[in-house]
Every structure is written in structure tokens, then in C-alpha cells.
Amino acid sequence: MTARVMLAFLATAGLFYVNIMPALVNGLIDGLGFSNQEAGAIGSANVYGAAFGALFIVFFVKKLNWKIAATIMLAGLITMDLLSMLVHDATIMTGTRFVHGLVGGMLVGTGFAVIARTKETDRTFGVLLFVQFGLGGLGVMFLPGLVPVYGVTVLFWALIAFSTVTLAMLPFLPPYPVADPLTARGEAKAPIRRVPLLLTLLAIFCFQAANMGLYAFIIGLGKHYGLELDFISTTLGIAAWIGLAGAGLVVWMSDRHGHFRPIVWGTVVTALGSAAFVYSDVASVFFIANCLLGVTWAFVIAYMLGLVSTFDAGGQMAALGGFASKMGLASGPAMAAWLLGDDNYFLVIVVAVGVLLLSAFAAWRPSRERDRLARRSRSAAAADTTGPG
């Protein structure tokens, strides 16, 4: 379990700013006087950089000495965060954070690839989400209140602290070499099935885009339906912590129930929770919907990332899954902003629900096929154990 926690830190360090995004955007506005549009563009640039970094590393991750590469990337993140403290122009900050995201995306892709080489990858991804939601909840709770006292630099110091702790953990991680394809997961090497892989990547993209599209404008949505800011903020903080239950469920369940039921039915429940936001004028509905989505978001995405990691033993497809995830996280808010127009939150909710159902539909085939293959492998292993000799 200790190794899983350290791997979770490794795969989180490059993208931790996403977990404290509300604090980061608010800090840029209050601390540096940036407009909402400027702060939002900086946040998007950070995530788009991460997406392209994750895509770039896919082609090299099997050949890298991942510990050396991770050390260099963590040093790069710390350097970019230090430089960000010196920037007071929105355009320069956008470029600086894009480069930060590029390096961070490569680190996350590397972390995902290493996780794919472990046993029970779903459980490791569950620990990853547990770390992200737990520490992200702390960041969202405390960092906004520190910005007026210490300035916007406190946000970057928080990111530097996370990267430094991760750097200190690296020497204690096992080597996790690329597995022999003939023995990895007990299966012979076979060509990657492109259609199931593409469907899995589509499911990840849609799931992340729909969730982040709503989450990015959830404060405005609550205000639109007449809720008080204090109630909205408290609800979001509680929902982030309750989201730990979703990650905890993954750690506890692992793959004992396969991938189909957790992914497909979990996504359908997420869609139902998102649809409930139509009734956000009822405070209890807004609260319950946020808490439900906190749980299902952490739960489903862990299984989706676990599913994509099963397509190869070296971790390339896991890194590609990280790219799809980040593209969804970056594209969802952009699409939601375009749909929103003059506070058309109903349209945003409806589209988000539709995209979530599309995600469930896309995941249907690859998750069923993977479960079928897993059952066949277990049956073969049982036959070998009980056979003659």
C-alpha cells in the first residue's frame, strides 16, 4: 500500500493544480487583479499543456528510465512554479502555465504508465483519486483564505511543496520495469484492438468533459438558482471530501466486480445526479447532487483509467488514457462556456447529461469484453491448478 500511495503522489504532482483550480483561478483574480476571462484562460492553458505533454510522452514512456525522467520533470515543475511567482502579466502567465502543464502532463503520463505495470491497477488508481480528492479538498478549503494575507505566491508554494514531497519519495519506489509481454498479466502478446481502445478513450474524454464542464460553472449555477454563496462554497467543500468515499470504494472493491458494472452503471448514476441540477432552486437537491457526483466522479474515472491500462503491459495506453482525460478536463469548461451564453444553465445541464450517457454507451463494449477475457483467464488458471499432475 505504501508504494501505491507514493505512485499516487507521482501521478498527481503534475496535475495537482486541477484539484485546487477554484483556488488558483480565484487567487489570480484577487491576488493579481486578472479578469475572470484571463484567469480562466490561464487555467485552460495549464490543462491543455498537460494534455499535449501526456500525448508526447506516450511515444517514449516504454524506453525511458522513468525515475530519472520523473526527477527531471519534477525539477522542471518546481522551476516553472518559481518563475510564475515573478509574472504579473496575464499573457506571460498564460504561456508560463502552458509550459508548466506540458511538463506536468509528461510526468502524469509517466506516472500512469508505471501504475499500469503494477498488479491490481484499479486499486492503485483508486488510491490516486483518494490522494487527489483528499489533498485537493484541503487546498480548496484553506488556500483562498491565505491569498489575501500572503499573496498569490502561496498558491505556487503549495504546488512546489507537493512536487518536493514527491521528489523525496522517488528513491523509495520499486523499479517497475516494463514487463515481458509473454508473461504480463499471464497473457501472450497480442495486437491492441483498436476499436475497443478508441471507445475507451472516447468514454474517458466524454466523462471528464461533462463533469468538468458542469464543475467549472457550479458556483454560477447555484447563484442562478438563487442559492447563497456561503451555502454553495460549503457544499462544494463537503462534496470534495465525500468524494473520498468513491476512491475508497475502488481501493476496497478492486476488480472483483469487473469493469462493466462500475463504469457503465456508475456513469448512468452520474448522469442522473447531473440532471438533478435542474432543480437546484431546492437547496437540498443541489447539496445531494454535488455529493453524489463527488463520489461517482472519483469512482468511475478510476475504473476507466484501470480499463485503458489493460490494453498493454508497458503503460503506453495508460499514458494515452491520461491524454484523453486531460483533453476532456480542458475542453469541458470551454464547451460549457460557449453553451452558457446568457446564463443558459439548463442547456449546459442537458448537454452534460447527454455527454455522460454517450460515455456510458462508449464504455459498454470494451468493458464487457475485458470482463469476459478476465473470466476466461481465471477459468484457465483454475483448470491448470486442478488439472492432472
Secondary structure, DSSP 4 states (H G I P E B T S, - for coil): -HHHHHHHHHHHHTTHHHHTHHHHHHHHHHHH---HHHHHHHHHHHHHHHHHHHHHHHTTTTTS-HHHHHHHHHHHHHHHHHHHTT---HHHHHHHHHHHHHHHHHHHHHHHHHHHTSSSHHHHHHHHHHHHHHHHHHHHHHHHHHHHHH-THHHHHHHHHHHHHHHHHGGGS---PPPPTTTGGG-------HHHHHHHHHHHHHHHHHHHHHHHTHHHHHHHTT--HHHHHHHHHHHHHHHHHHHHHHHHHTTTTTTHIIIIIHHHHHHHHHHGGGGTTSHHHHHHHHHHHHHHHHHHHHHHHHHHGGG-SSSHHHHHHHHHHHHHHHHHHHHHHHHHTTT-HHHHHHHHHHHHHHHHHHHHHHHHHHHHHHHHHHHHHHHHHHS--
